[in-house]
Amino acid sequence: MDAISDAAAVGAPATVALADTPAGPVPAARLVAPPAAPPAAAPAAEVETRADVDAAVPPGAPPAPSAIGSEEGDAPVVPAQTRPTGPGRPAEPGRRYPRPVVTELRLSAFGPHRSAVHPLGPLTLFAGPSGSGKSQALAAYEALAGLGSGATLEEAFPDPRARIPDRAVPDAQRRRGFRLGCTVDGPAGPVRLDLAVQAEPTLRIVGERLSQGGQILLATALRDPGRRSVQAAWLTGGAVGVTRAPLPDDRLGTALLPLRVAGSTAGQRQVLAAAEQVVVALRAVFPCDPRPDRMRAAVAPGEGRLLGDCANLADVLRRTRSECGTRHALLAEAARTGCAGSVAGLDVRAPAGGGPVEAVLDRGSGRPATELARLGAGELRFLALALVLLTGPGVLAMDPAAELLSARQALTVLADDFDRGLDGRQSAELLRLALLSCGRGHIRLVAAVGEGTAAAARDLPGVAMVDLGA
């Protein structure tokens, strides 16, 4: 039985293998180039060798399993004296990314996905039959975003067993799990993040790797299953070469590096640039699933930041009407296409003495307005998704990197069942808005759609289709 390895090893990890399904092994893609030879003048103590790794194996411990993305038996280490590689090439020839964005999603033994590599563009649509893994792919992206924002593993994977492949066979210690990762491109060049997660019997990260240009910048491994920590090593450069420290096994080590690395050497600055680029891209994610049943009631006025289920749509419309007339007018124009009957505009009713606010469709002079509570489920979903595509992080209930200006960040909207309850006219209008907004570079959309929307989108320039189950 083939196994998915547990970690990118620093020293020798404990034996933790995540079992694959009987349907076939998951081949490990080699992510790292052979470590660069150390400078001749470097002291022997500063250069990590295979002998150092072997010497770290506890007495009686079995051989270390192959690591994430490595050849069998080749336990990778962070080279102690390699020079920083500097910015890497963009993922697409001639394409530059002034803002950090996720350009690739990798899933291995994750639901129905087997060694899957999904390129992501400004507007990416996942299509395929039921059970092909559309929702699983978006769930993986959302989990990575949560971990990048500081969430624990339990928060990112509330039901980890649902991510284990069907019929996956546990190892001798009854352990099962999955792997996921992404590539983030931006000012620092392409950076790869890979995770191995043990889902049973205890949810924990057993291995993490941050790499760039074939060079490992951070590697973690579970060396003692009895401790709730992993052994981490990251590139330092200078006289030290590599810094080692334990990190929690329930949080993303990459997100913790900016708190642990001083940035006093070229190697540290390269690690910081790569880690911060990944964190900025993952934090700028807004999962959106409008729930019409929660959008019909009047809501108390608040700060006007749209929730993921869009239950406070009326309060957000109140804010956009008063603070951003241009975007509010664009939304009203979209409503004329996506809502039945004549639409003159969008308005909000608020009691004079304060109280819950209610959104309405203005039907024009001499005609009574229509409360949103009277609209169909498809109309409400359409309005909510149109608002998300026409707005930005400041109007959405999300926590982007506060240290960067919004102009330096690209918002990514995740929408499972994007076209649920919509007719062809509404889906086409949302695709038009998405192409318009995504073409400006500030918003990206990753969505799962049905076959009808997928068929209409395949011929549209600017839409990246990921056909699953083909």
Sine and cosine of phi, psi and omega as CSV:
sin_phi,cos_phi,sin_psi,cos_psi,sin_omega,cos_omega
0.00,0.00,0.82,-0.57,0.02,-1.00
-0.97,0.24,0.40,-0.92,-0.05,-1.00
-0.74,-0.67,0.48,-0.88,0.15,-0.99
-1.00,-0.03,0.78,-0.63,-0.08,-1.00
-0.94,0.34,0.32,-0.95,-0.12,-0.99
-1.00,0.03,-0.50,0.87,-0.19,-0.98
-0.27,-0.96,0.36,-0.93,0.28,-0.96
-0.98,0.19,0.91,-0.42,-0.24,-0.97
-0.99,0.11,0.65,-0.76,0.18,-0.98
-0.86,-0.51,0.93,-0.37,-0.26,-0.97
0.97,0.23,-0.58,-0.81,0.00,-1.00
-0.89,-0.45,0.88,-0.47,-0.03,-1.00
-0.98,0.19,0.31,-0.95,0.16,-0.99
-0.94,0.34,0.34,-0.94,-0.05,-1.00
-0.98,0.21,0.97,-0.25,0.07,-1.00
-0.73,-0.68,0.97,-0.24,-0.01,-1.00
-0.92,-0.38,0.70,-0.72,0.01,-1.00
-0.99,-0.16,0.88,-0.47,-0.17,-0.99
-0.94,0.33,0.61,-0.79,0.09,-1.00
-1.00,-0.02,0.11,-0.99,0.02,-1.00
-0.99,0.15,0.36,-0.93,0.04,-1.00
-0.91,0.41,-0.24,0.97,-0.05,-1.00
-0.91,0.40,-0.29,0.96,0.02,-1.00
0.47,-0.88,0.40,-0.92,-0.01,-1.00
-0.96,0.29,0.37,-0.93,0.11,-0.99
-0.98,-0.19,0.97,-0.26,-0.04,-1.00
-0.90,0.43,0.62,-0.79,-0.02,-1.00
-1.00,-0.02,0.84,-0.54,0.04,-1.00
-0.98,0.20,0.71,-0.70,-0.04,-1.00
-0.97,0.23,0.88,-0.48,-0.09,-1.00
-0.99,-0.16,-0.27,0.96,-0.15,-0.99
-0.85,-0.52,0.59,-0.81,0.13,-0.99
-0.99,0.12,0.33,-0.94,0.05,-1.00
-0.83,0.55,0.67,-0.74,-0.02,-1.00
-0.82,0.58,0.66,-0.75,0.02,-1.00
-0.92,0.38,0.56,-0.83,-0.01,-1.00
-0.92,0.39,0.65,-0.76,-0.01,-1.00
-0.95,0.30,0.43,-0.90,0.07,-1.00
-0.85,0.53,0.55,-0.83,-0.07,-1.00
-0.88,0.47,-0.49,0.87,-0.07,-1.00
-0.99,0.10,-0.05,1.00,-0.06,-1.00
-0.94,0.34,0.69,-0.72,0.05,-1.00
-0.88,0.47,0.55,-0.83,-0.04,-1.00
-0.87,0.49,-0.53,0.85,-0.05,-1.00
-0.93,0.37,-0.34,0.94,-0.07,-1.00
-1.00,-0.02,-0.10,0.99,-0.07,-1.00
-0.96,-0.29,0.85,-0.53,0.00,-1.00
-0.99,0.14,0.80,-0.60,-0.04,-1.00
-0.87,-0.48,0.16,-0.99,0.05,-1.00
-0.90,0.44,-0.51,0.86,0.04,-1.00
-0.90,0.45,-0.60,0.80,0.05,-1.00
-0.89,0.46,-0.64,0.76,0.00,-1.00
-0.91,0.42,-0.75,0.66,-0.03,-1.00
-0.89,0.45,-0.56,0.83,-0.02,-1.00
-0.93,0.37,-0.35,0.94,-0.03,-1.00
-0.99,0.10,-0.09,1.00,0.00,-1.00
-0.93,0.36,0.82,-0.58,0.02,-1.00
-0.88,0.48,0.51,-0.86,0.01,-1.00
-0.83,0.56,0.75,-0.66,0.05,-1.00
0.99,0.16,0.00,1.00,-0.02,-1.00
-0.97,0.25,0.59,-0.81,0.04,-1.00
-0.94,0.33,0.27,-0.96,0.01,-1.00
-0.85,0.52,0.54,-0.84,0.00,-1.00
-0.93,0.37,0.68,-0.73,0.06,-1.00
-0.95,0.31,0.26,-0.97,0.05,-1.00
-0.90,0.44,0.49,-0.87,-0.11,-0.99
-0.99,-0.10,0.16,-0.99,0.03,-1.00
-0.81,0.58,0.82,-0.58,0.11,-0.99
0.93,0.38,0.30,0.95,0.00,-1.00
-0.91,-0.42,0.25,-0.97,0.10,-0.99
-0.95,0.30,0.40,-0.92,-0.03,-1.00
-0.84,0.54,0.81,-0.59,0.07,-1.00
0.99,0.14,-0.04,1.00,-0.02,-1.00
-0.98,-0.21,1.00,0.05,-0.04,-1.00
-0.95,0.31,0.90,-0.43,-0.07,-1.00
-0.97,0.25,0.47,-0.88,0.06,-1.00
-0.73,-0.68,0.32,-0.95,0.11,-0.99
-0.98,0.20,0.90,-0.43,-0.01,-1.00
-0.85,0.52,0.73,-0.69,-0.12,-0.99
-0.97,0.24,-0.49,0.87,-0.13,-0.99
-0.78,-0.63,0.37,0.93,0.07,-1.00
-0.96,0.27,0.54,-0.84,0.00,-1.00
-0.99,0.15,0.54,-0.84,0.06,-1.00
-0.84,0.54,0.67,-0.74,-0.07,-1.00
-0.99,0.12,-0.29,0.96,-0.04,-1.00
0.97,0.23,-0.12,-0.99,-0.05,-1.00
-0.88,0.48,0.64,-0.77,0.04,-1.00
-1.00,-0.04,0.04,-1.00,0.03,-1.00
-0.96,0.28,0.53,-0.85,0.13,-0.99
-0.88,0.47,0.46,-0.89,-0.02,-1.00
-0.89,0.46,-0.54,0.84,0.04,-1.00
-0.94,-0.34,0.78,-0.63,-0.02,-1.00
-0.82,0.58,0.77,-0.64,0.03,-1.00
0.98,0.18,-0.05,1.00,-0.04,-1.00
-0.99,-0.13,0.78,-0.63,0.07,-1.00
-0.92,-0.40,0.58,-0.81,-0.03,-1.00
-0.88,-0.47,0.99,-0.13,0.01,-1.00
-0.94,0.34,-0.32,0.95,0.02,-1.00
-0.87,-0.49,0.61,-0.79,0.04,-1.00
-0.89,0.45,0.79,-0.61,0.01,-1.00
-0.62,-0.78,0.50,-0.87,0.08,-1.00
-0.99,0.11,0.87,-0.49,-0.06,-1.00
-0.95,-0.31,-0.09,1.00,-0.01,-1.00
-0.39,-0.92,0.65,-0.76,0.06,-1.00
-0.86,-0.51,0.78,-0.62,-0.03,-1.00
-0.88,-0.48,0.75,-0.66,-0.02,-1.00
-0.72,-0.69,0.76,-0.65,0.02,-1.00
-0.70,-0.72,0.82,-0.58,-0.07,-1.00
0.80,0.60,0.64,0.77,0.01,-1.00
-0.90,-0.44,0.97,-0.24,-0.09,-1.00
0.86,0.52,-0.75,-0.66,0.02,-1.00
-0.99,0.11,0.00,1.00,-0.08,-1.00
-0.99,0.12,0.73,-0.68,0.02,-1.00
-0.80,-0.61,0.93,-0.36,0.00,-1.00
0.74,0.67,0.70,0.71,-0.06,-1.00
-1.00,0.04,0.69,-0.73,0.09,-1.00
-0.82,-0.57,0.92,-0.39,-0.07,-1.00
-0.92,-0.38,0.95,-0.32,0.09,-1.00
-0.94,0.33,0.61,-0.79,-0.04,-1.00
-0.86,-0.51,0.78,-0.63,0.06,-1.00
-0.95,-0.30,-0.15,-0.99,0.04,-1.00
-0.85,0.52,-0.56,0.83,0.05,-1.00
-0.72,-0.69,0.96,-0.29,-0.07,-1.00
-0.87,-0.49,0.78,-0.62,0.02,-1.00
-0.89,-0.46,0.80,-0.60,0.11,-0.99
-1.00,-0.05,0.77,-0.63,-0.01,-1.00
-0.72,-0.69,0.38,-0.93,0.01,-1.00
0.45,-0.89,0.19,-0.98,-0.01,-1.00
-0.93,0.38,0.24,-0.97,0.04,-1.00
-0.86,0.51,0.71,-0.70,-0.01,-1.00
1.00,0.04,0.04,1.00,-0.02,-1.00
-0.99,0.15,-0.22,0.98,0.09,-1.00
0.94,-0.35,0.27,0.96,0.01,-1.00
-0.88,0.47,-0.78,0.63,-0.02,-1.00
-0.92,0.39,-0.57,0.82,0.02,-1.00
-0.90,0.44,-0.64,0.77,0.01,-1.00
-0.90,0.44,-0.70,0.72,0.02,-1.00
-0.93,0.37,-0.56,0.83,0.05,-1.00
-0.91,0.42,-0.62,0.79,0.04,-1.00
-0.90,0.44,-0.70,0.72,0.03,-1.00
-0.88,0.48,-0.70,0.71,0.00,-1.00
-0.90,0.44,-0.62,0.79,0.03,-1.00
-0.91,0.42,-0.68,0.74,0.06,-1.00
-0.88,0.48,-0.65,0.76,0.03,-1.00
-0.89,0.46,-0.67,0.74,0.03,-1.00
-0.89,0.45,-0.69,0.73,0.02,-1.00
-0.90,0.43,-0.63,0.78,0.04,-1.00
-0.91,0.41,-0.40,0.92,0.03,-1.00
-1.00,0.00,0.06,1.00,0.06,-1.00
0.98,-0.19,0.10,1.00,0.01,-1.00
-0.94,0.35,0.44,-0.90,0.10,-0.99
-0.98,0.20,0.21,-0.98,0.00,-1.00
-0.89,0.45,-0.61,0.79,0.02,-1.00
-0.92,0.40,-0.56,0.83,0.05,-1.00
-0.95,0.32,-0.60,0.80,-0.02,-1.00
-0.97,0.25,-0.52,0.85,-0.01,-1.00
-0.79,-0.61,0.98,0.22,-0.01,-1.00
-0.90,0.43,-0.41,0.91,0.04,-1.00
-0.73,-0.68,0.96,0.28,-0.10,-0.99
-0.90,0.45,-0.46,0.89,-0.01,-1.00
-0.90,0.44,-0.46,0.89,0.02,-1.00
-0.93,0.36,-0.26,0.97,0.00,-1.00
-1.00,-0.08,-0.21,0.98,0.02,-1.00
-0.96,0.29,0.69,-0.72,0.01,-1.00
-0.84,0.54,0.58,-0.81,0.05,-1.00
-0.87,0.49,0.68,-0.74,0.01,-1.00
0.91,0.40,0.33,0.94,0.07,-1.00
-0.91,0.41,0.69,-0.72,-0.05,-1.00
-0.99,-0.13,0.82,-0.58,0.02,-1.00
-0.94,0.34,0.31,-0.95,0.05,-1.00
-0.99,0.13,-0.18,-0.98,-0.07,-1.00
-0.89,0.45,-0.46,0.89,0.03,-1.00
-1.00,-0.08,0.24,0.97,0.05,-1.00
0.88,0.48,0.65,0.76,0.00,-1.00
-0.96,-0.26,0.68,-0.73,0.09,-1.00
-0.66,-0.75,0.38,-0.92,0.00,-1.00
-0.11,-0.99,-0.36,-0.93,-0.08,-1.00
-0.40,-0.92,0.18,-0.98,0.04,-1.00
-0.78,-0.62,0.53,-0.85,0.07,-1.00
-0.46,-0.89,0.37,-0.93,0.00,-1.00
-0.18,-0.98,0.08,-1.00,-0.01,-1.00
-0.44,-0.90,0.29,-0.96,0.16,-0.99
-0.91,-0.41,0.77,-0.64,0.01,-1.00
-0.91,-0.42,0.86,-0.51,0.04,-1.00
-0.97,-0.25,0.43,-0.90,-0.04,-1.00
0.12,-0.99,-0.36,-0.93,-0.03,-1.00
-0.84,0.54,-0.50,0.86,-0.01,-1.00
-1.00,0.09,-0.05,1.00,-0.07,-1.00
1.00,-0.03,0.06,-1.00,-0.03,-1.00
-0.91,0.43,0.75,-0.66,0.04,-1.00
-0.80,-0.60,0.70,-0.71,-0.02,-1.00
-0.96,-0.29,0.68,-0.74,0.10,-1.00
-0.83,-0.56,0.78,-0.63,0.01,-1.00
-0.73,-0.68,0.66,-0.75,-0.03,-1.00
-0.78,-0.63,0.62,-0.78,0.23,-0.97
-0.90,-0.43,0.81,-0.59,-0.09,-1.00
-0.87,-0.50,0.80,-0.60,0.14,-0.99
-1.00,0.01,0.85,-0.52,-0.01,-1.00
-0.99,-0.10,-0.51,0.86,0.01,-1.00
-0.72,-0.70,0.57,-0.82,-0.02,1.00
-0.99,0.16,-0.26,0.97,0.01,-1.00
-0.81,-0.58,0.74,-0.67,0.02,-1.00
-0.96,0.27,0.85,-0.53,0.00,-1.00
-0.27,-0.96,0.45,-0.89,0.15,-0.99
-0.99,0.14,0.84,-0.54,-0.01,-1.00
-0.96,-0.27,-0.11,0.99,0.06,-1.00
-0.19,-0.98,0.61,-0.79,0.01,-1.00
-0.58,-0.82,0.62,-0.79,0.05,-1.00
-0.65,-0.76,0.75,-0.66,0.13,-0.99
-0.90,-0.43,0.84,-0.54,-0.08,-1.00
-0.62,-0.79,0.34,-0.94,-0.01,-1.00
-0.47,-0.88,0.78,-0.62,0.04,-1.00
0.85,0.53,0.52,0.85,-0.02,-1.00
0.99,0.12,0.01,1.00,0.00,-1.00
-0.96,-0.27,0.76,-0.65,0.03,-1.00
-0.98,0.18,0.84,-0.54,0.03,-1.00
-0.99,-0.14,-0.56,0.83,0.04,-1.00
-0.61,-0.79,0.70,-0.71,0.09,-1.00
-0.64,-0.77,0.70,-0.72,0.06,-1.00
-0.79,-0.62,0.42,-0.91,0.01,-1.00
-0.46,-0.89,0.57,-0.82,0.09,-1.00
-0.99,0.13,0.92,-0.38,-0.05,-1.00
-0.96,-0.27,-0.43,0.90,0.01,-1.00
-0.73,-0.68,0.98,-0.17,-0.03,-1.00
-0.86,0.52,-0.30,0.95,0.00,-1.00
-0.98,0.19,-0.19,0.98,0.00,-1.00
-0.94,-0.35,0.59,-0.81,0.02,-1.00
-1.00,0.05,0.84,0.54,0.03,-1.00
-0.43,-0.90,0.32,-0.95,0.11,-0.99
-0.86,-0.51,0.45,-0.89,0.06,-1.00
-1.00,0.07,0.80,-0.60,-0.06,-1.00
-0.88,-0.47,0.50,-0.87,0.11,-0.99
-0.60,-0.80,0.71,-0.71,0.04,-1.00
-0.71,-0.70,0.46,-0.89,-0.07,-1.00
-0.89,0.46,0.74,-0.67,0.03,-1.00
-0.89,-0.45,-0.70,0.71,-0.07,-1.00
0.98,0.19,-0.05,-1.00,-0.01,-1.00
0.93,0.37,-0.54,-0.84,-0.06,-1.00
-0.97,0.25,-0.44,0.90,-0.07,-1.00
-0.99,0.12,-0.67,0.74,0.03,-1.00
1.00,0.07,-0.92,0.40,-0.05,-1.00
-0.71,-0.70,0.68,-0.73,0.10,-0.99
-0.97,-0.25,0.71,-0.70,-0.02,-1.00
-0.86,-0.51,0.63,-0.78,0.04,-1.00
-0.25,-0.97,0.44,-0.90,0.11,-0.99
-0.98,0.22,0.56,-0.83,0.08,-1.00
-0.77,-0.63,0.41,-0.91,0.01,-1.00
-0.88,0.48,0.54,-0.84,0.00,-1.00
-1.00,-0.03,0.14,0.99,0.02,-1.00
-0.87,-0.50,0.22,0.98,0.02,-1.00
-0.67,-0.74,0.41,-0.91,0.00,-1.00
-0.96,0.29,0.87,-0.50,0.00,-1.00
-0.89,0.45,-0.58,0.82,0.00,-1.00
-0.86,0.51,-0.62,0.79,0.01,-1.00
-0.94,0.33,-0.35,0.94,-0.01,-1.00
-1.00,0.01,-0.28,0.96,-0.08,-1.00
-0.86,0.50,-0.66,0.75,0.02,-1.00
-0.85,0.52,-0.35,0.94,0.04,-1.00
-1.00,0.03,-0.21,0.98,-0.11,-0.99
-0.92,-0.39,-0.31,0.95,-0.12,-0.99
-0.95,-0.30,0.77,-0.63,-0.08,-1.00
-0.98,0.18,-0.50,0.87,-0.04,-1.00
0.99,0.17,0.46,0.89,-0.05,-1.00
-1.00,0.03,-0.21,0.98,0.03,-1.00
-0.84,-0.54,0.25,-0.97,0.02,-1.00
-0.89,0.46,-0.63,0.78,0.03,-1.00
-0.90,0.44,-0.69,0.72,0.04,-1.00
-0.89,0.45,-0.62,0.78,-0.01,-1.00
-0.92,0.38,-0.57,0.82,0.06,-1.00
-0.92,0.40,-0.67,0.74,0.04,-1.00
-0.89,0.46,-0.70,0.71,0.00,-1.00
-0.89,0.46,-0.70,0.71,-0.01,-1.00
-0.88,0.48,-0.67,0.74,0.00,-1.00
-0.93,0.38,-0.71,0.70,-0.03,-1.00
-0.91,0.42,-0.69,0.72,-0.02,-1.00
-0.92,0.40,-0.57,0.82,0.05,-1.00
-0.90,0.45,-0.68,0.73,0.02,-1.00
-0.90,0.44,-0.71,0.70,-0.04,-1.00
-0.90,0.43,-0.67,0.74,0.00,-1.00
-0.88,0.47,-0.69,0.73,-0.01,-1.00
-0.92,0.40,-0.64,0.76,-0.04,-1.00
-0.96,0.27,-0.51,0.86,0.01,-1.00
-0.96,0.27,-0.38,0.92,-0.05,-1.00
-1.00,0.02,0.74,0.67,-0.03,-1.00
-0.85,-0.52,0.71,-0.70,0.01,-1.00
-0.82,-0.58,0.98,-0.18,0.10,-0.99
-0.95,0.30,0.78,-0.63,-0.10,-1.00
-0.76,-0.65,0.81,-0.59,0.07,-1.00
-0.62,-0.79,1.00,0.10,-0.04,-1.00
-0.84,0.54,0.73,-0.68,0.01,-1.00
-0.91,-0.42,0.99,-0.16,-0.04,-1.00
-0.82,0.57,-0.56,0.83,-0.02,-1.00
-0.90,0.43,-0.36,0.93,0.01,-1.00
-0.98,-0.18,-0.07,1.00,-0.10,-1.00
-0.99,-0.17,-0.10,1.00,-0.13,-0.99
-0.99,0.12,-0.50,0.86,-0.09,-1.00
-0.98,0.20,0.46,-0.89,0.14,-0.99
-0.91,0.42,0.53,-0.85,-0.07,-1.00
-0.81,-0.58,0.45,-0.89,0.04,-1.00
-0.95,0.32,0.64,-0.77,0.03,-1.00
-0.90,0.43,0.66,-0.75,0.00,-1.00
-0.64,-0.76,-0.57,-0.82,-0.03,-1.00
-0.99,0.13,-0.09,1.00,0.09,-1.00
0.96,0.30,0.60,0.80,0.07,-1.00
-0.94,-0.34,0.84,-0.55,-0.14,-0.99
-0.93,0.37,0.77,-0.63,0.06,-1.00
-0.98,0.19,0.28,-0.96,-0.03,-1.00
-0.89,0.45,-0.51,0.86,0.04,-1.00
-1.00,-0.03,-0.01,1.00,0.06,-1.00
0.89,0.46,0.42,0.91,-0.02,-1.00
-0.91,0.42,-0.44,0.90,-0.03,-1.00
-0.98,-0.20,0.56,0.83,-0.04,-1.00
-0.82,0.57,-0.66,0.75,-0.04,-1.00
-0.88,0.47,-0.65,0.76,0.00,-1.00
-0.92,0.38,-0.60,0.80,0.02,-1.00
-0.94,0.35,-0.62,0.78,0.07,-1.00
-0.89,0.45,-0.59,0.80,0.08,-1.00
-0.86,0.52,-0.66,0.75,-0.03,-1.00
-0.95,0.31,-0.72,0.69,-0.03,-1.00
-0.90,0.43,-0.56,0.83,0.01,-1.00
-0.89,0.45,-0.60,0.80,-0.07,-1.00
-1.00,0.00,-0.44,0.90,-0.12,-0.99
-0.96,-0.30,-0.44,0.90,-0.06,-1.00
-0.62,-0.79,0.99,0.11,-0.04,-1.00
-0.89,0.45,-0.56,0.83,-0.03,-1.00
-0.90,0.43,-0.76,0.65,0.00,-1.00
-0.92,0.39,-0.60,0.80,0.02,-1.00
-0.90,0.43,-0.61,0.79,0.03,-1.00
-0.92,0.38,-0.63,0.78,0.05,-1.00
-0.89,0.45,-0.63,0.77,0.03,-1.00
-0.92,0.40,-0.65,0.76,0.04,-1.00
-0.89,0.45,-0.62,0.79,0.05,-1.00
-0.90,0.44,-0.66,0.75,0.05,-1.00
-0.90,0.43,-0.58,0.82,0.00,-1.00
-0.89,0.45,-0.47,0.88,0.03,-1.00
-0.91,0.41,-0.46,0.89,0.03,-1.00
-1.00,0.05,-0.63,0.78,-0.14,-0.99
-1.00,-0.06,-0.16,0.99,-0.02,-1.00
-0.91,-0.42,0.57,-0.82,-0.03,-1.00
-0.95,0.32,0.52,-0.85,0.03,-1.00
0.99,0.15,0.03,-1.00,0.01,-1.00
-0.98,0.22,0.66,-0.76,0.01,-1.00
-0.78,-0.63,0.89,-0.45,0.04,-1.00
-1.00,-0.03,-0.37,0.93,-0.01,-1.00
0.15,-0.99,-0.03,-1.00,0.06,-1.00
-0.90,-0.43,0.74,-0.67,-0.03,-1.00
-0.72,-0.69,0.20,-0.98,-0.01,-1.00
-0.73,-0.68,0.72,-0.69,0.07,-1.00
-0.97,-0.22,0.74,-0.67,0.03,-1.00
-0.69,-0.72,0.75,-0.66,0.03,-1.00
-0.85,0.53,0.60,-0.80,-0.03,-1.00
-0.86,0.51,-0.60,0.80,-0.02,-1.00
-1.00,-0.01,0.20,0.98,-0.05,-1.00
1.00,-0.06,0.30,-0.96,-0.01,-1.00
0.72,-0.70,-0.14,-0.99,-0.05,-1.00
-0.88,0.48,0.57,-0.82,0.03,-1.00
-0.97,-0.23,0.47,-0.88,-0.05,-1.00
-0.72,-0.70,0.75,-0.66,0.01,-1.00
-1.00,-0.02,0.56,-0.83,-0.02,-1.00
-0.64,-0.77,0.40,-0.92,0.17,-0.99
-1.00,-0.05,0.83,-0.56,0.07,-1.00
-0.98,0.21,0.88,-0.47,-0.06,-1.00
-1.00,-0.03,0.06,1.00,0.02,-1.00
0.97,-0.26,0.13,-0.99,-0.07,-1.00
-0.89,0.46,0.75,-0.66,0.07,-1.00
0.99,0.15,0.05,1.00,0.00,-1.00
-0.86,-0.50,0.65,-0.76,0.00,-1.00
-0.93,0.36,0.56,-0.83,0.04,-1.00
-0.95,0.32,0.38,-0.93,0.00,-1.00
-0.94,-0.35,0.86,-0.52,0.04,-1.00
-0.92,0.39,0.55,-0.84,0.03,-1.00
-0.87,0.50,-0.43,0.90,0.01,-1.00
-0.89,0.46,-0.36,0.93,-0.02,-1.00
-1.00,-0.01,-0.13,0.99,-0.05,-1.00
-0.98,0.21,0.39,-0.92,0.06,-1.00
-0.95,0.30,0.27,-0.96,-0.03,-1.00
-0.88,0.47,-0.64,0.77,0.02,-1.00
-0.90,0.44,-0.64,0.77,0.03,-1.00
-0.90,0.44,-0.66,0.75,0.01,-1.00
-0.92,0.40,-0.69,0.72,0.04,-1.00
-0.88,0.47,-0.65,0.76,0.01,-1.00
-0.87,0.49,-0.75,0.66,-0.01,-1.00
-0.87,0.49,-0.68,0.74,-0.03,-1.00
-0.91,0.42,-0.72,0.69,-0.01,-1.00
-0.92,0.38,-0.60,0.80,0.06,-1.00
-0.89,0.45,-0.65,0.76,0.03,-1.00
-0.89,0.46,-0.67,0.74,0.01,-1.00
-0.88,0.48,-0.69,0.72,-0.04,-1.00
-0.94,0.34,-0.41,0.91,-0.05,-1.00
-0.99,-0.11,-0.06,1.00,-0.08,-1.00
-0.92,-0.39,-0.35,-0.94,-0.03,-1.00
-0.55,-0.84,-0.07,-1.00,-0.07,-1.00
-0.84,0.54,-0.51,0.86,-0.04,-1.00
-0.92,0.39,-0.29,0.96,-0.01,-1.00
-0.95,-0.31,0.00,1.00,-0.02,-1.00
-0.93,-0.37,0.55,-0.84,-0.01,-1.00
-0.98,0.18,0.98,0.21,0.01,-1.00
-0.61,-0.79,0.18,-0.98,-0.10,-0.99
-0.80,-0.60,0.97,0.25,0.03,-1.00
-0.94,0.33,0.14,-0.99,0.00,-1.00
-0.89,0.45,0.91,-0.42,-0.09,-1.00
-0.95,0.30,-0.36,0.93,-0.06,-1.00
-0.98,0.20,-0.15,0.99,0.02,-1.00
-0.92,-0.40,0.57,-0.82,0.10,-1.00
-0.91,0.42,0.50,-0.87,-0.01,-1.00
-0.88,0.48,-0.47,0.88,0.02,-1.00
-0.92,0.38,-0.28,0.96,0.02,-1.00
-0.99,-0.13,0.12,0.99,0.00,-1.00
-0.80,-0.60,0.53,-0.85,0.03,-1.00
-0.92,-0.40,0.88,-0.47,0.02,-1.00
-0.96,0.29,0.73,-0.68,0.08,-1.00
-0.91,-0.41,0.84,-0.54,0.03,-1.00
-0.99,-0.12,0.80,-0.60,0.10,-1.00
-0.97,-0.25,0.81,-0.58,-0.05,-1.00
-0.67,-0.74,0.97,-0.24,0.12,-0.99
-0.99,0.17,0.56,-0.83,-0.06,-1.00
0.78,0.63,0.76,0.65,-0.09,-1.00
-0.80,0.60,-0.65,0.76,-0.09,-1.00
-0.98,-0.21,0.34,0.94,0.00,-1.00
-0.89,0.46,0.81,-0.59,0.04,-1.00
0.98,0.21,0.06,1.00,-0.04,-1.00
-0.99,-0.14,0.52,-0.85,0.13,-0.99
-1.00,0.00,0.06,-1.00,-0.06,-1.00
-0.88,0.48,-0.59,0.81,0.01,-1.00
-0.91,0.42,-0.69,0.73,0.00,-1.00
-0.92,0.38,-0.68,0.73,0.02,-1.00
-0.88,0.47,-0.67,0.74,0.00,-1.00
-0.90,0.44,-0.63,0.77,0.01,-1.00
-0.92,0.39,-0.64,0.77,0.04,-1.00
-0.91,0.41,-0.61,0.79,0.07,-1.00
-0.89,0.45,-0.63,0.78,0.04,-1.00
-0.89,0.45,-0.71,0.70,0.03,-1.00
-0.90,0.44,-0.63,0.77,0.00,-1.00
-0.90,0.43,-0.70,0.72,0.03,-1.00
-0.89,0.45,-0.62,0.78,0.02,-1.00
-0.90,0.43,-0.75,0.67,-0.06,-1.00
-0.95,0.30,-0.70,0.72,-0.02,-1.00
-0.92,0.39,-0.49,0.87,0.01,-1.00
-0.92,0.40,-0.33,0.94,0.01,-1.00
-0.99,0.11,-0.22,0.97,0.09,-1.00
1.00,-0.04,-0.13,0.99,-0.04,-1.00
-1.00,-0.03,-0.35,0.94,-0.04,-1.00
-0.78,-0.63,0.66,-0.75,0.14,-0.99
-0.83,-0.55,0.50,-0.86,-0.02,-1.00
-0.79,-0.62,0.80,-0.61,0.13,-0.99
-0.85,-0.53,0.89,-0.45,-0.13,-0.99
-0.65,-0.76,0.45,-0.89,0.14,-0.99
-0.97,-0.23,0.77,-0.64,-0.10,-1.00
-0.76,-0.64,0.30,-0.95,0.08,-1.00
-0.99,0.16,0.09,-1.00,-0.11,-0.99
-0.91,0.41,-0.56,0.83,0.00,-1.00
-0.88,0.47,-0.76,0.65,0.03,-1.00
-0.91,0.41,-0.63,0.78,0.01,-1.00
-0.88,0.47,-0.67,0.74,0.01,-1.00
-0.89,0.45,-0.62,0.78,0.01,-1.00
-0.95,0.30,-0.47,0.88,-0.09,-1.00
-1.00,0.03,-0.33,0.94,-0.09,-1.00
-0.88,0.48,-0.50,0.87,-0.04,-1.00
-1.00,-0.08,0.05,1.00,-0.03,-1.00
-1.00,0.03,0.82,-0.57,0.09,-1.00
-0.91,0.42,0.66,-0.75,0.00,-1.00
0.99,-0.14,-0.09,1.00,0.02,-1.00
-0.97,-0.25,0.83,-0.56,0.08,-1.00
-1.00,-0.10,0.90,-0.44,-0.02,-1.00
-0.99,-0.14,0.72,-0.69,0.13,-0.99
-0.91,-0.42,0.98,-0.22,-0.04,-1.00
-1.00,-0.03,0.93,-0.37,0.02,-1.00
-1.00,-0.07,0.51,-0.86,0.04,-1.00
0.97,0.25,0.19,0.98,-0.01,-1.00
-0.98,0.20,0.00,0.00,0.00,0.00
